[in-house]
Structures are given as structure tokens and as C-alpha cells.
Amino acid sequence: ESSLTLSRAPAAADAPAPAVRQRIADDKAMLRTAAELTRDLIAPRPGIYWADLIASALVGYGALAVAVTVSGTGWMLLAALVSALALYRALSFIHEVSHMKHSALPRFRGLWNVLVGVPMLVPSFMYEGVHNLHHAKTRYGTSEDPEYLPLALMKPWTLPVFVVVSALAPVGLLIRYAILSPVSLLSPRLRTIVMERYSALAINPSFRRRAPEGDARTMWNRVEAAASLWAIAVVVLTATGVFPLRSVVIGLAIGSGVAVVNQVRTLVAHLWENDGEPMSVTAQYLDSVNVPPPSMLPALWAPVGLRYHALHHLLPSLPYHALGEAHRRITAALDHASPYHKASYTGLPGLVNKIVRSTLVAR
């Protein structure tokens, strides 16, 4: 979810004013049932977290090693695909890190940064302290939400730009950590700009994050220093020929693939139909998306529980491994008239088609 410079304005400034959207009140029966049926699922299971993260990282880096060493193009492409999907899954744990109580999973955030955050130049502080604002009841879908743009109400060309620009993320992150991090230490003004504008996984270009304080600032500084040293090492070792250019290009291409898949997933995680007004919890839920089984592909493009994104907005404290069971329980308990069922969709093509058609509506 890399930052984009896209206007929040509706699709056509000279078009007639759109009809006022009816405010959706909270469905208390749905909220109560969801909470009551999932109380026993709230505790994270450390074994699942550790095994999933380590296995994903091992497969991702192992396939990367194959991709940069194998000679055949076909085998290289296959290994690169496996690497991108596995590293994407490993990277997606940043979402869990931003929600978890670290006392429940001691040292997990540290290992995630060592295995994924620093090597991929997406340390956990880029999401911690940012993503929680997206879940704030009074911020979701407003101009103060770092992860929201009314994409469905914007011009059609914004959608391909939104996706394609994410392919530049690996290069942008190299610049962020190899150049801006060390140089900003010499200029307080530049340092403020880097911290406010280039230290968050956000899609709202007007978002400015606050500087961390206390222990969070200490952790930020340490992890940023590690990421900066790694980025500088990559640049220097590539320039001196220690890292073969072909291998670095393949690695950057895999990183771009990860970023693009994540951006497509972001594109369909919500309906993006809110024009900036505060929304009830039920309205936020209905503006979000579940893609439950029997479809299997969402396990690849929306891993680590992200296929249940609407349910996550309903119950953000549930660990990712409990979302499937929670969805089954709630679906069985609520009658067909409940708004809960309205947030479930069959797959990626239909969701993309829905948002594309929405941008084509004259406003």
C-alpha cells in the first residue's frame, strides 16, 4: 500500500451533485452475535504464527535463490512466481503485527523484522501507528484515514495508475532507506518530511504521520538503522559487482510483483464508496469485502486472513487463523436478511469489475 498522489475529488467536478447517501445505522443484532460467538477465538496460537511465518520466509528466499541461479528462463520465472507469493505471505504478517498484543507473542515482531521487514525494506513501524487509524470509528473513510481513498467515485484512469505505480515500490524503498534515511540525519527539516510523508504504508496522499515517542521511537530508530544499512549494502555491493546485476534485477522484479499483488488486493479490500463522511461500524463492514470459500485463489492473493477483510473490520482483534471459523459460526447463526451476508463476494474478477463500473458512472 504505497503512497499515491491522487486527488480525493469525485470523478467529474462539473457533473451534477450526487444523491445524498443514506446513512447506515449499526445493526446491533449482527454486532452482538459476532462478538458473542467468537469470544473463545480471541487468543492467538503462537505455534501457528511462528510456523507460518518461518515456512513462508524459507520458501520465499529459497525460491529467490533458485530464481537468481537457475539458467533456464522458464524455471527462473516459475521460481520467481513461487518466491513472490511466499514472500507476499510472509510480508502480510505486518498486518498481524500491527494488531497483536506483543506480550501474547513475545519476540514475534522482532523476528518478523529480521526475516522480512528489514530485508524487504518494509519495517514494522511503517504500519504500526498507522493502520490502527484506519480502524478508528470516526476516521474510517474520511480524509483522516491513511488507508482510504474514494476510488469508486474517482476517474477511471486512477485505477490502473493506482496499481501500476506500486511496481516502483522496491526502487522507492531503496531511495527511502539508502539515501533519505542517512541524509535526513543532517537536516531536521528533511528528517521531519521523511518521517511524516515517507514512513507509512498509506494510500491517502494527504496523510502525515506523527513522530513516535518513548519505546516506539527507540524501536523505530533501531529498525530504521538496520534497514538503512541493508539498503546501502545492496547499492554498494551491486555497484561493485559483488551482487550480480541480473540477480538484483530479478530480486527487484520479485519485489515489484509482491507490491502489485498487494495493491490489487488493496483495490478490492473495500468498495471505496464513501465520500468522506464518518460511518457506523455496520457501514464500514458493508464497505469492506469478504471472499470466503469455496474459492481457493484468495488464499494466494489475500493471505494471512486478508480474504476476510470485512469480518476483520467487524472484529479487528481476532487472530488471522480464527477468521475462517468465526465466519462459519456467524454465517450459520444469522438469518439471510442480516447485513452480514452482504459483504461476501465470490472472487477477484467480479470485485474488479464492480469498482471499474462504479468509476464509469457519471457524477
N, C-alpha and C positions, 0 to 999 in steps of 0.2 A: 504494500500500500504506500507507494512513494508519492511525494507531494506533486501536485499538478497545478499549473496556473490556469484555472478555468473559472470563468465568471459564474456566479450563482444566479445570474439573471435568467428569467424564463426564456423560452425558445424564440419569441418574437416580441420585441419591445413595442411595436406599433399594432400588435394584434389586440382584439377585444379582451377586456379583463376576464379571466377565467371565473367560472362559477365558484362561489364560496364553498369550500369543502366542509361537509358536515362533520362536526367533532364527534369522535367515537368515545363513548363512556366506557369505563372499566367494567368488564364482565366479572363480577365478584365471584360467581359460582366457578368459573374457569380458574381464576387465580387461587381460590381456596382449595379446589380439588387438586390442582397441580402441586401446591405446597404440601398438602396432607399426604398425598400418595408417594412422595419422594423423600420424606424425612430420613428414611433409613439408607438412602443412597448418597448422602452428602459427604461421607468420608472418602478421601482419595485412597487408592490402593497402591502403595509405593512400588510393589513388585511390578505392576503393570507399567507404571510410568518409567521406571528405570530400564526394564527390558525393552520396551517400545522405543525409547529414545536411543539407547545404545545400539540396538539392532538396526534402526533406521540410519544412524550415522555410519555404522560399519558397512552396510550395503551401499550407501551413497558414496563414501570415499573409496571403497573397493572398486565400484563400477567406474568411478572417476579415474582411478589408476589404470584400469583396463582401457578406458577411452583414450588416454594420452599415450599409451604404449603400443596398442594393437595396430597392425598395419592395414588391414582391410577396412575400407570406408563403411561397408555395411555393419561390420562388427563394432566399429567405432560409434556409429550412430545408435546402435542398439544399447551399447554400454552407456552412452551419454543420456539416453532416454531413461534407463534404469536409475542412473545417478541423479538425474534431475528430480524424478518422482520421489526417490528415497530421501534426498536432501530437503526437498519441499516438505515432506512429512516431518523430518527432524526439525526444520525451521519453524513449522507450525506450532511447536510446543511453546513458542514465545507467548502465544495466546493463553496457554495454561499458566505459564509463569506469571503473567500479569494479573491473574485472578487468585492464585493459590495463597494460602497462608503458609509462609515458608517454614513455620515451626512444624507443620504437618509433613513436610517433605524436606528435611534438612539437607543442605548441600546440593539440592537438585538444580537450583538456579545457577550455582557456581559451575557445576559440571556442564549444564547446557551452554553456558558462555564459553567454556573451554572447548567443547566439541563442535559447537555450531555458531554461537553468537559472534565470537572473535574471528574464527576462520572465514565466515561468510560476511563479516563486517556489518552485522546487524545485532549489536549487543542488546541485552535485555532492557537497558534504560531507554531505548528508543520506543518502547511500547509501554513500559511501566510508567505510571503517572500521566499517561496519555489515553490509553484505552478505557480506563475507568471513567473518564469524562464522557465517553460515548454512551455509557450505561446510565449516566445521571438522568433522572426523570425529567428535569427541567431543561436539559441541554440536548437530548437526543433530537436529531433532525433540525436543529436550529443553527444559526450562524456560529454558535459557540461549540458546536460538535466538531472535533478534529477529524472525524471519520465519516462525515456526511456531506454529500452534495446532492441537490435535487436533479440527478442525472436524467430521470424520466421526463422532466419538464424542460430540459435544455435542448439545444440544437442537435440535430442528428450527427453532425461531424464530431461532436465531443466524445462520442462513444469509442470510435476507433482510435482517436487521439489518446483517450484515457488508457486504453490497453497498450497501444504501440509504444508510447513513451516509457512504459515500465521496463522495456527491454534495455534501456540505458541505465538501469539501476546499478549494475555492477561497476560501471565506469564512474557513475556519480558517487558511489560509496568509496571507491578508491581515492577520488579527489577529496571527499569529505575527511577521510582519515589520514591519508598520506600527506596532504597539503594543508587543508584548513585547520586540522587539529593542532599541529605544531606551530603554524604561523600565527594562529589566533592567540597563542600564549604571549605573543609580543605586542598585542593590541587589544586592550579591554573592549573597545568598541566592536572590533571584529569578533571577539570571543562572545559578546552578547548576541550578535547576529547569528553566529553558528549555533549557539545553544537554543535560541528562540525559534529559528527557522529550519535548521538542518539537523535536528536531533530528535525527530519524531517520525514514526510511520503514520503519516496523516495524508488525507486527500483534500482537505479543506485548505486552500492557499492562504486564507486569512488567519489561520490558527497560529498563535505564538505561545510556545510553552514557557512555563515559569522555571527558573533555575531551581535545582534541588537543594535541599537543606539537610544538615546533620549526617546521619549514616548513609542516606541516599546519595548525598553529594560525594562522600568518600568512595562509595561503591562505583558511582559514575566515573570519577576520576581514574580509579584503578583500571576499570574495564576499558575506558576510552584510551588510556595509555597503551594497554595491550593491543587493542585494535589498531591504533596508530602505528605502533612498532611493526606489527604484522603487515600492514598496508605498505609501509615504507620498504620493508624487506622484500615484498613481492615486486615492487617497482625496481629496486636496485638489482635484485637477482635476475630479473628479466632483462634489464638494460645491460648487465654484464655477461649475459649468456648462460648463467648458471641454470636458470629456468628456461628451457627451450620455448621460443615464441609460439610454436604450434601448440604446445601443452597449455600455455597461458591462454591462448585464444579459445581453445576447447573449454577450459575452465570458465572463462568469461561467458561463453555461449551457454554453458550449462546454467550458470547463474542467471543469465537473461531468461532462459526457459523457465526457471523457478519463479522469477519475478512476473513473467507474463501469465503463467498459470494462476498464480496468486491474484493477479489483477483481474483476470476473467472471473475467478471465484468471487472476488470482491464485487464485481459488476452485478452478480446475480444473488449476492447475500441479502440484499434488500430490494424493495420495489422502487425506492428513491423517489417517492411521490409527494413527500412533504415539502411545503413551500416555506418553511421556517418557523411555523407556529409550534409551541410546546404540545406534546402529545401524551395521552394517557398510556399506561403500561399496555393495555389491550391494543391500542392503536399502534404502538411501537412493535408489538408482536405481529400484527397483521401487515406491517410494512416490512417484515422480515420473512425469511424463507427457510422451510424445512424441505429436504429432499430425502425422504426415508426409503427403506427397502420397499419393493424388491429390486429397484435399480441398484446396480453394483458399482458403476463407474464413479459415483460421488465419493466412494472410499478413496479414490485416487486424486480427484481434483478438489475435494473438500474433506481432507483427512483430519484426524485428531478431534472428532466431534463436530467439525465445522458444517457437516451436512445437516445438523440440527440447529442451525443458527437462530431461527425464531424461538425454539424452545430455550436456547441459551439466554436469549434476552428476557424470557419469562423467568428463568431460574439460573441466573448467572453464576451462582456458587456451586452448581453441580459439576463434578469432575467429568472429563470428556468420556471416560469409559462407562459412565452411568446414564448417558443421554439416551441411548437406544432403549434400555429397559424403561426409563422414565417415559419416553414417548409411547411405548406399548401400553403401559399402565394408564396413562392419561387418555389415550385414544379409546381404550376399551371402556373407560369409566364415563366419559362424556357422550351425550347423545349427539346425533348428527347435526342438530341445529346449533351446536356450540361453535363459537368463532374459532376454537382451537383447530378444527379440521381445515379451515380456510387458508392456513399458511403452508399447507403441504402441496408440493409440486412434483411432477414426475421426472424431470431431468433438465439438463443444461440447455438443449436446443429450444425448448418451449419458453424458458425463462429469458434467454437472449432475445427471442422473437417478441416477447411481451414488452421488454423495455425499448427495443427498436421501434415497435409500432407506437409506443407512447410518445417518443420524440417526434414522430411524424404528424401528430395531431396539431392542428392549427390552434394557436392560443393568442 
